[in-house]
Amino acid sequence: MKNYRILCTLFFGVAVLLFFGLAYPHHLHYQEQYQLFLFDRTYVWEIVRQPGGIADLLGRFCTQFFLYAWVGAFIIGLLLSVVQLLMLRLVSWGRFYALSFVPSCLLWLFLLDENALLSGVWAVLLTLLVFGTLVKLPYGWVQRILFIIAIPVLYWMVGPVCLPVPVDSIWLGIHYYRYPTVFPVLLWYASLSVFILILIARVFHRWANASNRCVVPLCSFVLMAAGMGCLVWENSNFRAEKVMRYDFMARHQQWNRIFETINEEQPNNQIGVTVQNLALAMRGMLADHMFKYHQNGISGLLPDAERDATSPLPTAEVFYQLGMINIAQRLVFEAQEAILDFQKSARCYKRLAQTNLINGNYEVARKYLTALQKTLFYREWANETLPLLGDEKAIAKHPEYGRLRQLASDKNFYFGDHVTPQMLQTLFSSNTDNRLAYEYLMAYYLLTGDLGSFVNSVGWGEKLGYTAIPRHFQEALLLSWSISQEKAPPVQISSDITQRFGQFCSYIKSSAMTREELAQYFGDTYWYYYFTSIKR
């Protein structure tokens, strides 16, 4: 009888592990980047002195391991399995064995939300642990007194989840959910289900335990597992997972992995396209291959800054690589300040340390690095970076900081809603070796259909070492000359591109092809983008 229970719990834990490790890893990375867990007395005290502080502290401690998705998946699988085992320990379930999984399943559904915090799981687990211990004591005054003492102690440890019912908004607690004003319904369902299910098991215990055969419990477990699988799959936000994946790859500068991803499935969201174009530019492929992939105008090149904690970060990565260090720094700082539960971000602290180091603001950089020294996974990087502060020769030799310091403009850019081509022009003119700035400027003109400015500026790249005029530049030049009906200047255009352009013009004039057919034959050209996205 006990063997099948162990196997069922193991099956459940492995299912949770595989789901978060394979299907939902970037939700875990997302959670990790919006907190800064410090091994510091002041930090710990600020957390534990509040109601629910112990659960909050344990949740934050575990979340720092989400930097490595499989470790985070193992932690979640372990915690949810322990919740089920604690439920099993409270009463004799018999035929109701499958019901012992209900709180764990509800917590799994709760964690599908990227803004659900692990402290909620710890709150339920600690409540079960304490009350599970108390109910095993001999019935009498000692047990009653300990129950009375346990309620305020648990409220301090885990918050209002330890209570059977929420009274009103004062009892909502803190750090169960990233949005302070949102009521975490699924977490409360999980909490309340503990009391309801224990009551059911106690009231019907004779019927539930009438037979010792394990067929009924096993069948009910299989049905529960199948239903739970469907619920998890239906309620998972895989669209957000894809966006988070692109953000994660940009954060760790995994340009080759980005290529593999976009070749499997092209992104159709702003963050994905922004990261896609940055990866192409970082590998010197933007001017030759950008229209092979989905484009959505300048919002996929240099998006407008949004007032949230997510979208500014990949945009800041673009500015950082371009050499617009001040803009990147501002976006990262604003993203951190937009975190809705007022936590700090390890990811943001690291980038702010880098931007201040590049700008020569060494004391500010030291502040961020000193904080990161108190973390588990950023300590080593902080210790390696601290000696660079003030060491101009070492910074100049550094492959990243030295390069970006050379590319950075000494002018501050002030802008409202979006980046302007004048900013990119200024950046390039301050360092004509900045190939990334040049290609982003040209891409800006192409994506907005400003062929006049493109033609006037295309010659600026002569000293950048191109062995030939990039493919999309040739396509844009042919299109510009065709539209203006001016005589083409003596610029070397590939015969293949010229011939293909003639075919494209013939099909356009004769309407011999549908849009789908044009996309099949010419979808990787600038001409197709121009006539379907700009002049449609």
C-alpha positions in Angstrom: 0.0 0.0 0.0 2.8 2.4 0.9 4.8 1.5 -2.2 2.2 2.9 -4.7 1.9 6.1 -2.6 5.6 6.6 -2.9 5.5 6.0 -6.6 2.6 8.4 -7.1 4.4 11.2 -5.2 7.6 10.5 -7.2 5.6 10.6 -10.4 4.0 13.9 -9.5 7.4 15.5 -8.5 9.0 14.3 -11.7 6.1 15.7 -13.7 6.6 19.1 -12.1 10.3 19.0 -12.6 10.0 18.2 -16.3 7.3 20.8 -16.9 9.3 23.7 -15.5 12.6 22.4 -16.8 11.5 21.7 -20.4 8.4 23.8 -21.0 8.6 26.7 -18.6 12.4 27.4 -17.9 12.3 31.1 -18.8 9.5 31.8 -16.4 12.0 30.8 -13.7 14.7 33.0 -15.1 12.2 35.8 -15.2 11.5 35.3 -11.5 15.2 35.3 -10.6 16.0 38.6 -12.4 13.5 40.6 -10.4 15.0 40.1 -6.9 18.3 40.6 -5.2 18.8 38.1 -2.4 21.6 39.4 -0.1 23.4 37.4 2.6 23.2 40.5 4.8 21.7 40.9 8.3 19.9 44.2 7.5 18.4 42.7 4.4 17.2 39.6 6.2 15.8 41.5 9.2 13.8 43.9 6.9 12.1 40.8 5.5 11.4 38.6 8.6 10.2 41.5 10.8 7.0 41.7 8.6 4.0 39.3 8.7 4.8 36.4 6.5 8.5 37.3 6.6 9.8 33.8 7.1 7.9 32.4 4.1 9.0 35.4 2.1 12.6 34.9 3.1 12.5 31.2 2.2 10.8 32.0 -1.1 13.4 34.6 -2.0 16.3 32.3 -1.0 15.0 29.5 -3.2 14.2 31.9 -6.1 17.9 32.9 -6.4 18.6 29.4 -7.7 16.2 30.0 -10.6 19.1 31.4 -12.4 19.6 27.8 -13.4 16.3 26.6 -14.6 16.7 22.9 -13.8 17.7 23.7 -10.2 14.6 25.9 -9.9 12.4 23.2 -11.5 13.8 20.6 -8.9 13.1 23.0 -6.0 9.5 23.6 -7.2 9.0 19.8 -7.7 10.4 19.1 -4.3 8.3 21.7 -2.5 5.0 20.6 -4.1 5.8 17.0 -3.4 6.5 17.8 0.3 3.1 19.7 0.5 1.4 16.5 -0.8 3.3 14.3 1.7 2.3 16.6 4.5 -1.3 16.4 3.5 -1.0 12.6 3.4 0.4 12.7 7.0 -2.5 14.6 8.5 -5.3 12.1 8.1 -6.1 8.6 6.8 -7.2 9.2 3.2 -8.0 5.7 2.0 -10.2 5.9 -1.2 -9.7 9.7 -1.1 -5.9 9.3 -1.6 -5.9 11.4 -4.8 -7.4 14.4 -2.9 -4.1 14.7 -1.0 -2.7 16.1 -4.3 -5.2 18.9 -4.6 -3.4 21.6 -2.7 -0.1 20.8 -4.6 -2.0 20.9 -7.9 -3.5 24.3 -7.1 -0.1 25.6 -6.1 1.2 24.3 -9.5 -1.5 26.3 -11.3 -0.7 29.3 -9.1 3.0 29.2 -10.2 2.1 29.2 -13.9 1.7 33.0 -13.4 5.0 34.7 -13.8 4.0 37.1 -11.1 3.2 34.4 -8.5 6.0 34.3 -5.9 7.4 31.2 -4.2 6.7 32.6 -0.7 3.0 31.5 -1.2 4.1 27.9 -1.6 6.3 28.1 1.5 3.4 29.6 3.4 1.2 26.6 2.7 4.0 24.2 3.4 5.0 25.7 6.7 1.4 25.8 7.8 0.9 22.1 7.0 4.2 21.3 8.8 3.2 23.1 12.0 -0.4 21.9 12.2 0.6 18.4 11.0 3.0 18.2 14.0 0.4 19.6 16.4 -2.4 17.1 15.4 -0.1 14.2 16.2 0.2 15.3 19.8 -2.0 13.6 22.4 -5.4 15.3 22.6 -5.7 17.6 25.7 -4.9 21.0 27.2 -1.3 20.9 25.9 -2.4 20.5 22.4 -5.0 23.2 22.7 -2.6 25.7 24.2 0.0 25.0 21.4 -2.7 25.5 18.8 -3.6 28.9 20.3 0.1 29.9 20.3 0.7 28.5 16.8 -1.8 30.9 15.1 0.0 34.2 15.9 3.4 32.6 15.4 2.3 31.2 12.0 0.9 34.5 11.0 4.3 36.1 11.6 6.0 33.3 9.8 3.8 32.8 6.7 1.2 35.5 6.8 -2.6 35.1 6.5 -2.5 31.9 4.4 -2.2 30.1 7.8 -5.8 31.2 8.6 -8.8 29.2 7.3 -10.5 32.2 5.8 -9.5 35.7 4.6 -11.1 38.4 6.7 -10.6 41.5 4.7 -7.9 43.3 2.7 -5.8 43.9 5.8 -5.1 40.2 5.9 -3.8 39.9 2.4 -0.2 39.7 3.5 2.8 40.6 1.4 4.9 38.9 -1.3 2.6 36.2 -2.3 2.2 38.0 -5.6 4.3 40.6 -7.4 1.3 43.0 -7.8 0.5 44.3 -4.3 -3.1 45.0 -5.2 -3.9 41.7 -6.8 -5.6 39.0 -4.7 -3.9 35.6 -5.4 -7.1 33.6 -5.7 -5.4 30.2 -6.6 -3.1 30.5 -3.5 -6.1 31.0 -1.3 -7.9 28.1 -2.9 -4.9 26.0 -2.1 -4.8 27.2 1.5 -8.6 26.7 2.0 -8.6 23.3 0.3 -6.3 22.0 3.0 -9.0 22.6 5.7 -11.9 21.5 3.5 -10.3 18.2 2.3 -9.2 17.3 5.8 -12.8 17.8 7.0 -14.1 15.6 4.2 -11.6 12.9 5.0 -12.5 12.9 8.7 -16.2 12.9 8.2 -16.2 10.1 5.7 -13.2 8.2 7.1 -15.1 5.0 7.7 -16.4 4.7 4.1 -13.0 5.9 2.7 -11.2 3.2 4.6 -13.7 0.4 4.1 -11.4 -1.5 1.8 -7.6 -1.8 1.9 -7.4 -2.5 -1.8 -5.4 0.1 -3.8 -7.3 -0.1 -7.1 -9.7 2.7 -6.3 -7.0 5.1 -5.0 -4.8 4.4 -8.0 -7.6 4.9 -10.5 -8.6 8.2 -8.8 -4.9 9.3 -9.0 -4.7 8.5 -12.7 -7.9 10.5 -13.4 -6.6 13.4 -11.2 -3.2 13.3 -13.0 -4.9 13.4 -16.5 -7.1 16.3 -15.4 -4.2 18.2 -13.9 -2.2 17.7 -17.1 -4.9 19.3 -19.1 -5.4 22.2 -16.7 -1.7 23.0 -16.6 -1.4 22.9 -20.4 -4.5 25.0 -20.9 -3.4 27.6 -18.3 0.2 27.9 -19.3 1.3 31.1 -20.9 3.6 29.8 -23.6 3.4 33.0 -25.5 5.0 34.8 -22.6 7.6 32.0 -22.3 8.7 32.7 -25.9 9.2 36.4 -25.1 11.1 35.6 -21.9 13.3 33.2 -23.9 14.4 36.0 -26.2 15.0 38.3 -23.3 17.1 35.7 -21.5 19.2 35.0 -24.6 19.9 38.7 -25.1 20.8 39.1 -21.4 23.5 36.4 -21.8 24.5 37.5 -25.3 23.7 34.1 -26.8 23.8 35.3 -30.4 24.2 31.8 -31.9 21.4 30.4 -29.9 19.2 33.3 -31.1 20.0 32.3 -34.7 19.0 28.8 -34.1 15.7 30.0 -32.5 14.7 32.4 -35.2 15.4 29.8 -37.9 13.1 27.4 -36.2 10.3 29.9 -35.6 10.5 33.6 -36.5 9.4 35.9 -33.6 6.3 38.0 -34.1 6.5 40.1 -30.9 8.4 43.3 -30.3 10.9 41.9 -27.8 11.6 38.9 -30.0 12.2 41.0 -33.2 14.4 43.5 -31.2 16.6 40.7 -30.0 16.6 39.1 -33.4 17.9 42.2 -35.1 20.5 42.8 -32.4 21.8 39.3 -32.8 22.0 39.8 -36.6 23.9 43.1 -36.1 26.3 41.6 -33.5 27.2 38.9 -36.0 27.6 41.4 -38.9 24.5 40.0 -40.7 21.9 42.8 -40.3 22.5 44.5 -43.7 22.5 41.3 -45.6 19.8 39.2 -43.9 17.4 41.3 -41.8 14.5 41.0 -44.3 14.8 37.3 -44.4 13.1 37.5 -41.0 9.9 39.2 -39.8 10.2 42.9 -39.3 7.7 45.3 -37.7 9.2 48.7 -38.4 11.3 50.6 -36.0 9.5 49.1 -33.1 11.5 45.9 -33.7 14.7 47.9 -34.1 14.8 50.5 -31.4 11.4 50.3 -29.6 9.9 53.2 -27.7 10.6 53.0 -23.9 7.7 51.6 -22.0 7.1 52.3 -18.3 7.3 48.7 -17.1 9.9 46.4 -15.7 10.3 44.1 -18.7 10.3 45.7 -22.1 13.1 48.3 -21.4 15.7 45.6 -20.6 16.2 44.1 -24.1 15.9 47.6 -25.5 18.6 48.7 -23.1 20.8 45.8 -24.4 20.6 47.3 -27.9 21.7 50.8 -26.6 24.4 49.2 -24.5 25.9 47.4 -27.5 25.6 50.5 -29.7 27.6 52.5 -27.3 24.7 54.7 -26.0 25.7 53.9 -22.4 23.7 56.7 -20.8 20.4 55.7 -22.4 21.0 52.1 -21.5 21.7 53.0 -17.9 18.6 55.1 -17.7 16.4 52.4 -19.1 17.8 49.7 -16.8 17.4 52.0 -13.8 13.8 52.8 -14.7 13.0 49.2 -15.3 14.3 48.3 -11.8 12.2 51.1 -10.2 9.1 49.8 -12.1 9.3 46.4 -10.3 5.9 46.3 -8.7 6.8 44.7 -5.4 9.6 47.2 -4.9 12.4 44.7 -4.9 15.8 45.3 -6.5 17.1 43.3 -9.4 20.4 41.4 -9.5 20.3 41.7 -13.3 19.8 45.4 -13.2 22.5 45.9 -10.5 25.0 44.1 -12.7 24.3 46.2 -15.7 24.3 49.4 -13.7 27.7 48.5 -12.3 28.9 48.0 -15.9 27.5 51.2 -17.3 28.9 53.3 -14.5 32.3 51.6 -14.9 32.3 52.4 -18.6 31.3 56.0 -17.9 34.1 56.4 -15.2 31.6 56.7 -12.3 33.7 54.4 -10.2 32.2 55.1 -6.8 28.7 54.5 -8.1 29.8 51.3 -9.7 31.4 50.3 -6.4 28.1 50.6 -4.7 26.5 48.1 -7.0 29.4 45.7 -6.9 29.6 45.8 -3.1 25.9 44.7 -3.0 26.5 42.0 -5.5 29.4 40.7 -3.4 26.7 39.7 -0.9 24.9 37.4 -3.4 25.5 33.8 -4.1 25.8 33.7 -7.9 27.0 37.2 -8.7 29.7 37.3 -6.0 32.5 35.9 -8.2 31.8 38.3 -11.0 31.7 41.3 -8.6 35.0 40.3 -7.1 36.6 40.0 -10.6 35.2 43.4 -11.6 36.1 45.5 -8.5 39.8 45.7 -9.3 39.0 47.4 -12.7 37.6 50.4 -10.9 40.0 53.3 -11.6 42.4 51.1 -13.6 42.2 52.9 -17.0 44.7 50.6 -18.7 42.9 47.4 -17.6 39.5 48.8 -18.7 41.1 49.8 -22.1 42.3 46.2 -22.6 39.0 44.7 -21.5 37.3 43.1 -24.6 33.8 44.5 -23.7 34.3 47.6 -21.6 37.3 48.9 -23.6 35.4 48.5 -26.9 32.2 50.2 -25.5 34.2 53.0 -24.0 35.6 53.7 -27.4 32.2 53.5 -29.2 30.4 55.7 -26.6 29.6 59.2 -27.6 30.6 62.0 -25.2 27.3 63.7 -25.9 24.1 63.2 -23.9 21.0 62.4 -25.9 17.7 63.9 -24.7 14.6 62.5 -26.4 11.0 62.0 -25.7 9.1 59.0 -27.0 11.6 57.4 -29.4 15.1 57.4 -30.9 15.8 59.6 -33.9 18.1 59.0 -36.8 20.0 62.2 -35.8 21.0 60.4 -32.6 22.4 57.5 -34.6 24.2 59.9 -36.9 25.8 61.7 -34.0 26.9 58.4 -32.5 28.5 57.2 -35.8 30.1 60.6 -36.5 31.7 60.5 -33.1 33.4 57.2 -34.0 33.3 56.2 -37.6 34.5 52.7 -36.6 31.1 52.0 -35.0 29.8 49.6 -37.6 26.8 48.8 -35.4 25.7 52.4 -35.3 26.0 52.7 -39.0 24.0 49.6 -39.8 21.3 50.6 -37.3 21.1 54.0 -39.0 20.7 52.4 -42.4 18.2 49.9 -41.1 16.2 52.8 -39.6 16.0 54.5 -43.0 15.0 51.2 -44.7 12.3 50.3 -42.1 10.8 53.7 -42.3 11.0 53.9 -46.1 13.2 57.0 -46.1 15.1 56.1 -49.3 16.3 59.7 -49.8 18.2 59.8 -46.5 19.4 56.2 -47.1 21.0 57.1 -50.5 22.6 60.2 -49.0 24.1 58.3 -46.1 25.0 54.9 -47.6 28.5 56.2 -48.7 29.4 56.8 -45.0 30.2 53.1 -44.6 33.1 53.0 -47.1 35.7 52.8 -44.4 34.1 50.0 -42.4 35.7 47.2 -44.4 32.8 45.9 -46.4 34.1 43.6 -49.2 30.9 44.4 -51.2 27.9 46.6 -50.7 25.5 44.7 -48.4 22.7 42.9 -50.1 19.8 44.9 -48.7 21.7 48.1 -49.4 21.9 47.1 -53.1 18.2 46.2 -53.1 17.3 49.6 -51.7 19.6 51.5 -54.1 17.9 49.7 -57.1 14.5 50.5 -55.7 15.4 54.2 -55.1 16.8 54.7 -58.6 13.7 53.0 -60.1 11.3 55.2 -58.2 13.2 58.5 -58.9 14.0 57.4 -62.5 17.4 59.0 -62.1 20.5 57.6 -63.8 22.2 55.1 -61.5 25.6 56.2 -60.3 28.6 53.9 -60.9 27.9 51.6 -57.9 28.6 47.9 -58.2 25.3 46.0 -58.0 25.2 42.2 -58.2 23.9 40.9 -61.5 21.7 38.3 -59.6 20.1 41.1 -57.6 19.5 43.2 -60.7 17.9 40.3 -62.5 15.8 39.4 -59.6 14.6 43.1 -59.2 13.6 43.0 -62.9 11.5 40.0 -62.2 9.9 41.5 -59.1 9.0 44.7 -61.0 7.4 42.7 -63.8 5.3 40.7 -61.4 4.2 43.9 -59.5 3.2 45.7 -62.7 1.3 42.7 -64.1 -0.2 41.6 -60.9 0.7 38.1 -62.0 1.3 36.9 -58.4 -0.8 36.9 -55.3 0.8 38.4 -52.1 1.4 34.8 -50.8 3.3 33.9 -54.0 5.3 37.1 -53.9 6.3 36.3 -50.3 7.4 32.8 -51.4 9.7 34.1 -54.1 10.7 37.6 -52.8 9.8 37.6 -49.1 13.5 37.9 -48.2 14.0 41.1 -50.1 13.7 44.8 -49.2 11.4 45.3 -52.1 8.8 43.0 -50.7 8.9 44.7 -47.3 8.7 48.2 -48.9 5.6 47.4 -50.9 3.8 45.3 -48.3 4.6 47.2 -45.1 5.3 50.8 -46.2 3.4 51.4 -49.5 0.6 49.0 -48.9 
